[in-house]
Amino acid sequence: MRVQFKKYYFLVHSRTCMRLIGKFASVGINPVAAAFWPFIFINPDTQQESRYEEIIRQEIESLVIFAEILYIVEYIYARYVKKLDAKQAYYWTSMEQEAHRNAMNPNYLKARKPYATFKYFFDKKWLGRMEDHQLIVKNF
């Protein structure tokens, strides 16, 4: 495990933490990254570059607690009202929609407007990943 201090968060490179988070969040045992302010956990085995700093910015913008409450409410709504499986409920949340749909845009963090997450609150897409981690985006 390696820990680095960045501007306003800690970056933790750890396979074990990522496996535990993956099992707990029902997204599989090999997730790429996860963010819980003030920590960003990264799986060192993945070659994919992550832009999870944006999630930390989202959490700071919405006063951390509100971000977590919004995430939980959206996840529960997706699981029990929309009847999505655990992985699709995870992808359905507005924070994950923003993160995954803009992950390949290297300029997104510079161009991102404050509170951009709320755009994705009403603009939901079906997201999935192929085995090579290629993002699949479809309309619901």
N, C-alpha and C positions, 0 to 999 in steps of 0.2 A: 504494500500500500504506500502510495506517495501522496502527500498533501502540499498544495501550493496556496499561498494567499494572494488573491487578485485584488482589484480595486475595492470591491465591497462584498466579496464572497470568498469562500474556500473551495478550491478545486481538488476533489479527492479521486485518485485513480485506484480503483479496487475491484477485482473480479468478485470477491466474496460479497462485498456490499451490494454489487449489482445483482448477483444471484438471489440474495435475500429480498431485495426490493422487487425483483421480477416475480418471485414466488408470492410475496405478500400482495402485490398489485394485480396478480393473475394475468401477466403479459408474457409469460414464458421465463425460462431461466437464463436467457442471454440478452437482456435489453442493452441498448447503446448507452443511454444516459438517463439521469433523473435529477430533478432539482427540488430542494426543500430549503428555502432561505434559512441561513446564509451558506448552504452547501450545494455544490453541484457534484454529483457522483458520475464518473465516466468509467466505462469498461475499457481497460487498456488493450483488450484483444481486438477491438473493432478498428477497422481502417477508415471508417466513415467519420468525417469531420463534423462535430456537433456545434450548434449555435445555441446552446442552452443558456447563455448569458441573457438572452431575451426573456426567458422565463423568470429569471431573478428580477429583471426590470419590471415585468408584469406584476410580480408579487410586491415589490416595493411601491409601485404606482397604486396598487389597491390595498395598501396597508397590511400586507402579509396575511392577516387573519381573514379579511374579506376574500382574498384570493383562494385560500384553502376552503372556506365555506362555499364559495361559488363552485369550486371544483367538485366538492363532495355532493352538492345539490344537483349539479349537472350529471354527475356519474350515476347517482341514485335514480334520477329521472330516466336516464337512458336505459339503465338495467331493468327497472321495474314498471315503468310506464310504457316506454318504447319497446321493451322486451328484447333488447340487444344482448349479445353474449358479453362476457367480461372484456375481451379485447376490443370489440367494437364500441362498447360504452367508454372505454379509455380514450379511443380515438375520437369519440363524439364530443368530448368537452372542448370548449372554445379555446382554451390554452393549448391543448394538443393540436387542434385544427390549425391555429396560427403557427405553432412551432414546426409541424411536419410540412405544411403547405409552403413554407418559406425557407425550409432548411437548405435548399440548393442555391439560394440567392445570396451571394457573398456581401452585397450592399444593403441587405434588409435592415440590419441593426442601425446603420447610419441614417437610412431613410424612414425608419419606423416612427410613426407619430405616437404621442402618448395616448394611452387607452385604446390602442388599435385592436386589442383583444375583443372588445365589444362588437366589432364588425363581424367576427366569427361566431358570435352568440346567435345571430340570426341567419348566417350563411353556412349551413352545415353541409358537408360532403361526406360520402362514404370513403374512408381511407383504409388502405391495407398495404402490406409489404410483401414483395416477392422474396424468394429465398436469397437472392443477391442484394436484399435491402432496398431494391428499387421501389419507389412510392407509387401506389395505384390510387387514383382519385376518380370517383364517380359521383353522380347525383344520387341522392336517396330516393 
